[in-house]
Amino acid sequence: MNAPSPASAWVLEHDCAESGLDPDTVKASMLGRIREMRDSIRRGLSTDAPSITGMVGWNAKGLQDAPDVLNAPLLKRVQAYAMAVNEENARMGRIVAAPTAGSAGTIPGALIGVADHLGLSDEQLVMPMVLAAGIGQAISRQMFISGAAGGCQAEIGSSAAMAAAAVTELLGGSSRACVHAASMALMNTIGLVCDPVGGFVEVPCVSRNAFFAVHAVSAAQLALAGLESFIPPDEVVGAMAQVGRMMPLELRETAEGGLAQTPTGLAVTARMEGK
């Protein structure tokens, strides 16, 4: 589990060539981000204080404190970690955008959740995180990574792809397996709309990070078993970008469609606007 794949080594080499930084500096910076992620998990799990809007704030701690009725500690940990980060974001706490604030819980939920489940150190997460960054950069060349640009598929889909590749590398997967894990995670989010209630990154965003952190781990498990994306990874990214451009404005983080336009969603919006 300790040896980096050729894919992450290639990403690090090219990042250093572009930035002019040496590899040790880049890895030290990445380790700092991992520790910031871990700190946001810790803070998020230690409180049930509501967010500014009052829509979320107790989900992560509530899940952590609840009985594990499925006897699935990894599943529960991954979900709780992901929600902890996003609820910290909703409280205006310090988080690491990965790649965005709205999708900030997916990577730490999946990667740190798996690492803690297996007793691995933060240092062992550095090169998987480097690979995750490379996957995000590759996706961003075809579509802006934001719900406003291409719906939540471009945001949570990208974070799930990044997390899937990182978990696959952490567990000893080959470069090919890492890329196909990312592809399977992304292809199964295509078409996902961005419909935050009241325009706040809280509902459905907090629980969505929990779901897609598990989604990323599932993609890694498939890839580690030798399964691959039938559609080539580059084409999957292209398809997501095409769907994003076709998506109506109402479904791209405007709060003018989807859950935001339900009776409850509209009532929350009116309350926030003081009507």
Secondary structure in CASP SS format (residue, H / E / C, confidence):
PFRMAT SS
TARGET T0000
AUTHOR 0000-0000-0000
METHOD secondary structure of the structure
MODEL  1
M C 1.00
N C 1.00
A C 1.00
P C 1.00
S C 1.00
P H 1.00
A H 1.00
S H 1.00
A H 1.00
W H 1.00
V H 1.00
L H 1.00
E H 1.00
H H 1.00
D H 1.00
C H 1.00
A H 1.00
E H 1.00
S H 1.00
G C 1.00
L C 1.00
D C 1.00
P H 1.00
D H 1.00
T H 1.00
V H 1.00
K H 1.00
A H 1.00
S H 1.00
M H 1.00
L H 1.00
G H 1.00
R H 1.00
I H 1.00
R H 1.00
E H 1.00
M H 1.00
R H 1.00
D H 1.00
S H 1.00
I H 1.00
R H 1.00
R H 1.00
G H 1.00
L H 1.00
S C 1.00
T C 1.00
D C 1.00
A C 1.00
P C 1.00
S C 1.00
I C 1.00
T C 1.00
G C 1.00
M C 1.00
V C 1.00
G C 1.00
W C 1.00
N H 1.00
A H 1.00
K H 1.00
G H 1.00
L H 1.00
Q H 1.00
D H 1.00
A C 1.00
P C 1.00
D C 1.00
V C 1.00
L C 1.00
N C 1.00
A C 1.00
P H 1.00
L H 1.00
L H 1.00
K H 1.00
R H 1.00
V H 1.00
Q H 1.00
A H 1.00
Y H 1.00
A H 1.00
M H 1.00
A H 1.00
V H 1.00
N H 1.00
E H 1.00
E H 1.00
N H 1.00
A H 1.00
R C 1.00
M C 1.00
G C 1.00
R C 1.00
I C 1.00
V C 1.00
A C 1.00
A C 1.00
P C 1.00
T C 1.00
A C 1.00
G C 1.00
S C 1.00
A C 1.00
G C 1.00
T H 1.00
I H 1.00
P H 1.00
G H 1.00
A H 1.00
L H 1.00
I H 1.00
G H 1.00
V H 1.00
A H 1.00
D H 1.00
H H 1.00
L H 1.00
G C 1.00
L C 1.00
S C 1.00
D H 1.00
E H 1.00
Q H 1.00
L H 1.00
V H 1.00
M H 1.00
P H 1.00
M H 1.00
V H 1.00
L H 1.00
A H 1.00
A H 1.00
G H 1.00
I H 1.00
G H 1.00
Q H 1.00
A H 1.00
I H 1.00
S H 1.00
R C 1.00
Q C 1.00
M C 1.00
F C 1.00
I C 1.00
S C 1.00
G H 1.00
A H 1.00
A H 1.00
G H 1.00
G C 1.00
C H 1.00
Q H 1.00
A H 1.00
E H 1.00
I H 1.00
G H 1.00
S H 1.00
S H 1.00
A H 1.00
A H 1.00
M H 1.00
A H 1.00
A H 1.00
A H 1.00
A H 1.00
V H 1.00
T H 1.00
E H 1.00
L H 1.00
L C 1.00
G C 1.00
G C 1.00
S C 1.00
S H 1.00
R H 1.00
A H 1.00
C H 1.00
V H 1.00
H H 1.00
A H 1.00
A H 1.00
S H 1.00
M H 1.00
A H 1.00
L H 1.00
M H 1.00
N C 1.00
T C 1.00
I C 1.00
G C 1.00
L C 1.00
V C 1.00
C E 1.00
D C 1.00
P C 1.00
V H 1.00
G H 1.00
G H 1.00
F C 1.00
V C 1.00
E C 1.00
V C 1.00
P C 1.00
C H 1.00
V H 1.00
S H 1.00
R H 1.00
N H 1.00
A H 1.00
F H 1.00
F H 1.00
A H 1.00
V H 1.00
H H 1.00
A H 1.00
V H 1.00
S H 1.00
A H 1.00
A H 1.00
Q H 1.00
L H 1.00
A H 1.00
L H 1.00
A C 1.00
G C 1.00
L C 1.00
E C 1.00
S C 1.00
F C 1.00
I C 1.00
P C 1.00
P H 1.00
D H 1.00
E H 1.00
V H 1.00
V H 1.00
G H 1.00
A H 1.00
M H 1.00
A H 1.00
Q H 1.00
V H 1.00
G H 1.00
R H 1.00
M H 1.00
M C 1.00
P C 1.00
L H 1.00
E H 1.00
L H 1.00
R E 1.00
E C 1.00
T C 1.00
A C 1.00
E C 1.00
G C 1.00
G H 1.00
L H 1.00
A H 1.00
Q H 1.00
T C 1.00
P H 1.00
T H 1.00
G H 1.00
L H 1.00
A H 1.00
V H 1.00
T H 1.00
A H 1.00
R H 1.00
M H 1.00
E C 1.00
G C 1.00
K C 1.00
END
